Amino acid sequence: MQFRSLIFLLGLLISFPANSETGKLEDVLERIIVAYGGEKNLRRLDAVVQEWSLLALRGNRQGIDKRSIQMPDRLKVELTYTDKQETRLLNGDAGLVIFGNRPPEPANDMQRDAMRLQLMRLYSPLALRERIDSLQVDEHDDELRLMLTEGSLKTNYFVNPENWRIEKVMGTLSVSGAEMNFVTEYSDFSMIEGVLVHHRENKYAGNVNTAVLKLQRIEFDVTFEDKDFQAPEESDESVIASIAIRSSYARE
């Protein structure tokens, strides 16, 4: 980053008294909100659908990642590959996973935490401001870092102070007692209907580059129904098939 950015960062971080963490956070968040299109436009991200083309680097598999987000606590992720499909549903404290055509299963603790962490990583600048009491800010290398804690989950948002864009997000999840970091790098920004949107995501699990995604479609101000974040209703045929599968297992 250029030298003037370092000077600006230093000035920003020391321009507030040591006991004015909230004032510093408010200033940083307001600058980010303006850069992303302002409060009125960003409010439209409270209910949004994103559709991404997905290249899973392990195995070079192509697919689609469709995300339905309704703030404050609903998320539906539909991952579709040529050979399989997975749906993850988070509805408040409840979580479900659906693999292919199998019946929905309650998410275990780790799966539910992973879904909550993904929702945290998708928070808009407005959603971050609404959680200011759970945020901290500091300088990290040449960036500003916003640190959000919700229960046992932690997410860091790395902000470029030259343009006030969030260019990287890192979520931390405990896996078998060990902390693992999940990083997404954002790039290819442009305005869509008054909202600043990144069009490319580069994903890492630990130090492994796992996937590259490109935005295909985004829809703001979506009207969702409760059923959109619940298990799909089974048709008579699928109920019969599920009974048959369970019966065959019982006989084995």
C-alpha positions as CSV (number, residue, x, y, z in Angstrom):
1,M,0.0,0.0,0.0
2,Q,1.2,3.5,-0.8
3,F,3.0,5.5,1.9
4,R,0.2,8.1,2.1
5,S,-2.2,5.3,3.1
6,L,0.1,4.4,6.0
7,I,0.2,8.0,7.2
8,F,-3.6,8.2,6.9
9,L,-4.1,5.0,8.9
10,L,-1.8,6.2,11.6
11,G,-3.7,9.5,11.8
12,L,-7.0,7.7,12.0
13,L,-5.9,5.4,14.7
14,I,-4.4,8.1,16.9
15,S,-6.9,10.9,16.3
16,F,-9.2,9.5,19.0
17,P,-8.5,9.3,22.7
18,A,-7.6,5.9,24.0
19,N,-11.0,5.5,25.6
20,S,-12.9,6.4,22.5
21,E,-13.0,3.0,20.8
22,T,-16.7,3.4,20.0
23,G,-16.0,6.8,18.3
24,K,-13.3,5.3,16.2
25,L,-15.5,2.3,15.2
26,E,-18.4,4.6,14.3
27,D,-16.1,6.7,12.0
28,V,-14.7,3.7,10.2
29,L,-18.1,2.1,9.8
30,E,-19.6,5.3,8.4
31,R,-16.8,5.6,5.8
32,I,-17.4,2.0,4.7
33,I,-21.2,2.5,4.5
34,V,-20.7,5.6,2.3
35,A,-18.2,3.7,0.0
36,Y,-20.7,0.8,-0.4
37,G,-23.6,3.1,-1.5
38,G,-25.0,4.7,1.6
39,E,-27.5,3.5,4.2
40,K,-30.6,3.6,2.0
41,N,-29.1,1.4,-0.7
42,L,-27.4,-1.0,1.7
43,R,-30.7,-1.6,3.5
44,R,-31.7,-3.5,0.4
45,L,-29.1,-6.2,1.3
46,D,-31.2,-7.3,4.3
47,A,-33.0,-9.7,1.9
48,V,-30.9,-10.7,-1.0
49,V,-30.2,-13.7,-3.4
50,Q,-26.8,-14.2,-4.9
51,E,-25.9,-16.8,-7.5
52,W,-22.3,-17.7,-8.2
53,S,-20.4,-19.9,-10.6
54,L,-18.1,-22.1,-8.6
55,L,-14.8,-23.8,-9.5
56,A,-13.8,-26.2,-6.8
57,L,-10.0,-26.4,-7.2
58,R,-9.7,-29.9,-5.7
59,G,-10.8,-32.1,-8.6
60,N,-11.4,-29.2,-10.9
61,R,-15.2,-29.4,-10.4
62,Q,-17.6,-26.8,-11.6
63,G,-20.9,-25.9,-10.0
64,I,-23.3,-23.3,-8.8
65,D,-23.5,-21.6,-5.3
66,K,-26.8,-20.0,-4.7
67,R,-27.2,-18.0,-1.4
68,S,-30.5,-16.6,0.0
69,I,-29.9,-14.3,2.9
70,Q,-32.5,-12.7,5.2
71,M,-31.2,-10.6,8.0
72,P,-30.7,-11.0,10.9
73,D,-30.5,-14.8,11.1
74,R,-31.7,-16.7,8.0
75,L,-29.4,-18.3,5.4
76,K,-30.0,-20.8,2.7
77,V,-27.1,-22.1,0.6
78,E,-27.7,-24.4,-2.4
79,L,-24.5,-26.0,-3.8
80,T,-25.1,-27.8,-7.1
81,Y,-22.5,-29.9,-9.0
82,T,-23.1,-32.2,-11.9
83,D,-22.9,-35.3,-9.7
84,K,-24.3,-34.0,-6.4
85,Q,-26.3,-31.4,-4.6
86,E,-26.2,-30.1,-1.0
87,T,-28.5,-27.6,0.7
88,R,-27.8,-25.9,4.1
89,L,-30.5,-24.1,6.0
90,L,-30.1,-21.8,8.9
91,N,-33.3,-20.4,10.5
92,G,-32.5,-18.7,13.8
93,D,-31.1,-21.4,16.1
94,A,-32.3,-24.2,13.9
95,G,-30.2,-25.8,11.2
96,L,-30.8,-28.4,8.5
97,V,-28.7,-30.1,5.9
98,I,-30.0,-31.9,2.8
99,F,-27.8,-34.1,0.7
100,G,-29.2,-34.8,-2.8
101,N,-32.7,-36.4,-2.6
102,R,-32.2,-37.7,0.9
103,P,-34.6,-36.5,3.6
104,P,-33.5,-33.3,5.6
105,E,-31.3,-34.0,8.6
106,P,-30.8,-31.7,11.6
107,A,-27.5,-30.0,11.5
108,N,-25.0,-31.1,14.2
109,D,-23.3,-28.5,16.3
110,M,-20.3,-28.2,14.0
111,Q,-22.5,-27.8,10.9
112,R,-24.7,-25.3,12.6
113,D,-21.6,-23.3,13.7
114,A,-20.3,-23.4,10.2
115,M,-23.5,-22.0,8.8
116,R,-23.6,-19.2,11.4
117,L,-20.0,-18.4,10.6
118,Q,-20.9,-18.2,6.9
119,L,-23.7,-15.8,7.7
120,M,-21.4,-13.6,9.7
121,R,-19.0,-13.5,6.8
122,L,-21.8,-12.3,4.6
123,Y,-22.8,-9.4,6.9
124,S,-23.2,-6.1,5.1
125,P,-21.6,-2.9,6.5
126,L,-25.0,-2.0,7.9
127,A,-25.2,-5.4,9.7
128,L,-21.8,-4.7,11.2
129,R,-22.8,-1.3,12.5
130,E,-25.8,-2.9,14.1
131,R,-23.4,-5.1,16.0
132,I,-21.0,-2.4,17.0
133,D,-21.1,-3.5,20.7
134,S,-19.5,-6.8,19.6
135,L,-16.9,-5.2,17.3
136,Q,-13.3,-4.0,17.8
137,V,-11.0,-2.2,15.4
138,D,-7.2,-2.2,15.0
139,E,-4.5,-1.9,12.4
140,H,-3.4,-5.1,10.8
141,D,-0.4,-4.8,8.4
142,D,-1.5,-2.0,6.0
143,E,-5.2,-2.5,6.6
144,L,-7.8,-1.8,9.2
145,R,-9.3,-4.9,10.8
146,L,-12.8,-5.1,12.2
147,M,-13.1,-8.0,14.6
148,L,-16.6,-9.4,15.4
149,T,-17.3,-12.0,18.1
150,E,-20.6,-13.8,18.4
151,G,-20.6,-16.5,21.0
152,S,-17.7,-18.8,20.2
153,L,-17.4,-17.6,16.6
154,K,-15.0,-14.9,15.4
155,T,-14.9,-13.1,12.1
156,N,-12.3,-10.5,10.9
157,Y,-13.1,-8.0,8.1
158,F,-10.0,-6.5,6.5
159,V,-10.6,-3.0,5.1
160,N,-8.5,-1.1,2.6
161,P,-8.4,2.5,3.9
162,E,-7.7,3.9,0.4
163,N,-11.2,3.0,-0.8
164,W,-13.0,1.7,2.3
165,R,-13.7,-1.6,0.7
166,I,-13.8,-4.9,2.6
167,E,-11.3,-6.9,0.6
168,K,-10.9,-10.0,2.8
169,V,-12.9,-11.8,5.4
170,M,-11.6,-14.5,7.8
171,G,-13.9,-16.6,9.9
172,T,-12.5,-18.8,12.7
173,L,-14.2,-22.1,13.7
174,S,-13.2,-24.7,16.2
175,V,-12.8,-28.1,14.5
176,S,-12.1,-31.1,16.9
177,G,-10.8,-28.7,19.5
178,A,-8.4,-26.9,17.1
179,E,-9.1,-23.5,15.5
180,M,-9.3,-23.3,11.7
181,N,-9.5,-20.2,9.6
182,F,-11.7,-19.8,6.5
183,V,-10.6,-16.9,4.3
184,T,-12.4,-15.3,1.4
185,E,-10.7,-12.6,-0.7
186,Y,-13.0,-10.2,-2.5
187,S,-12.1,-8.5,-5.9
188,D,-13.7,-7.1,-9.1
189,F,-15.9,-4.5,-7.4
190,S,-18.5,-2.4,-9.2
191,M,-21.8,-0.6,-8.5
192,I,-25.0,-2.5,-9.1
193,E,-28.2,-0.5,-8.6
194,G,-26.4,1.8,-6.2
195,V,-24.7,-0.9,-4.1
196,L,-21.0,-1.7,-4.3
197,V,-20.7,-5.4,-5.0
198,H,-17.6,-7.7,-5.4
199,H,-17.8,-10.1,-8.4
200,R,-15.1,-12.5,-7.5
201,E,-14.3,-14.6,-4.4
202,N,-11.2,-16.6,-3.8
203,K,-11.6,-19.0,-0.9
204,Y,-9.2,-20.7,1.4
205,A,-9.5,-23.3,4.2
206,G,-6.4,-22.9,6.3
207,N,-3.6,-22.4,3.8
208,V,-5.3,-24.4,1.0
209,N,-6.9,-22.5,-1.9
210,T,-10.2,-24.4,-2.2
211,A,-12.4,-22.5,-4.7
212,V,-12.9,-19.5,-7.0
213,L,-16.4,-18.0,-7.5
214,K,-17.7,-15.4,-10.0
215,L,-21.0,-13.6,-9.5
216,Q,-23.7,-14.4,-12.0
217,R,-26.7,-12.8,-10.5
218,I,-27.7,-10.7,-7.5
219,E,-31.3,-9.7,-6.5
220,F,-32.0,-7.1,-3.8
221,D,-35.1,-6.5,-1.7
222,V,-36.3,-10.1,-2.1
223,T,-39.6,-11.1,-0.5
224,F,-39.0,-14.4,1.2
225,E,-41.6,-16.7,2.8
226,D,-41.1,-18.7,5.9
227,K,-41.0,-22.0,3.9
228,D,-37.9,-20.7,2.0
229,F,-35.8,-21.4,5.1
230,Q,-37.5,-24.6,6.2
231,A,-37.3,-28.2,5.0
232,P,-39.1,-28.7,1.7
233,E,-42.5,-30.4,1.9
234,E,-42.2,-34.0,0.7
235,S,-44.5,-35.2,-2.1
236,D,-46.4,-38.4,-1.7
237,E,-43.9,-40.2,-4.0
238,S,-40.9,-39.0,-1.9
239,V,-42.6,-40.1,1.3
240,I,-43.2,-43.5,-0.1
241,A,-39.6,-43.7,-1.3
242,S,-38.2,-42.7,2.1
243,I,-40.3,-45.3,3.8
244,A,-39.1,-47.9,1.4
245,I,-35.4,-46.9,2.0
246,R,-35.9,-47.0,5.8
247,S,-37.6,-50.4,5.5
248,S,-34.8,-51.9,3.4
249,Y,-32.3,-50.7,6.0
250,A,-34.3,-52.2,8.8
251,R,-34.3,-55.6,7.1
252,E,-30.5,-55.6,6.6
